Each structure stands twice: as C-alpha cells, then as structure tokens.
Amino acid sequence: MKTCKRCEELKSEEDFYGADSSCKECRKALVRANRKRNEAHYKAYDAKRYAEQPKRKKHAAECSRRARNDGRHTEYTREWRERNPEKYKAHMALNNALARGKLSRGTECDTCGDPGKLHAHHHDYSKPLKVVWLCPKCHKAEHADFVA
C-alpha cells in the first residue's frame, strides 16, 4: 500500500506507475491539464513529429493525390445523391439524430456481437432512424444477400 502525494489516498501498488508518488488517476489528470494548457505547443509538436515519419509522408502524398481527384469524387457523390434521394435523406436524418444525441450509436454488432467500428444499416429507408448496427463484415454480408 502507498499514499498518493496529490489526493493523499492510500492505494495499492498497482494504482501507481512504478516509483511515481502520484497515483495513476492523479497523474492522468495532471497530464490532461498540462496538455490543455499547452495545446498550441503540442499541436505543433505532433504535426512536426508526424510529418517527419516516412509513413506519414506517404500518407500525405496519397492525400494530395486524392485532392487531385477531388472533382471527380464530388461529381460522383452528386450523381449518387440524385440517383438515390431516399437513401441520402435517410443517411442525413440518421447523422443529424446522432449529432443531436437523439439516437446513440450501437456498442456491438447486432449480428455477431463484435464491439468494433459499427455501420448503421437501413432495412427500410422510409424509416431513417430505424437501423441495425453491424460490423463491416456483417454489413458487407447483408448487402451481398440483397444482390443475390
């Protein structure tokens, strides 16, 4: 058992980072406060650090390639919206409900229970807020069933 120098609570050794005199919770709060106080410094530091990494340079080059194709992507998006007005309206209604907190994102796939990144799937676009939350694999399988 050890006493935290910040909150002065008696805690177990697992609640401390090595020989640190502050518990993990107090240390995290200090780090968050410091990062918030020096936000501009850390943003510049992170930008420089990531810019110097080869993977980041490659990603930046790909992004600029995407920027050159931006006009074609914008045109494709506009055409898709014109061809699928009901789907577009349903997507927008869902996104607005999520942003306003009227609907919350699922926590696990409704099919397999995977807790990863989830997609909203509409079975009926006329009911834009009635969706099932699917992992990418199950979502792809759901659309494959429609095609077959």
Secondary structure, 3 states (H helix, E strand, C coil): CEECCCCCCEECHHHECCCCCCEHHHHHHHHHHHHHHCHHHHHHHHHHHHHCCHHHHHHHHHHHHHHHCHHHHHHHHHHHHHHCHHHHHHHHHHHHHHHHCCCCCCCCCCCCCCCCCCEEEECCCCCCCCEEEECHHHHHHHHHHHHC
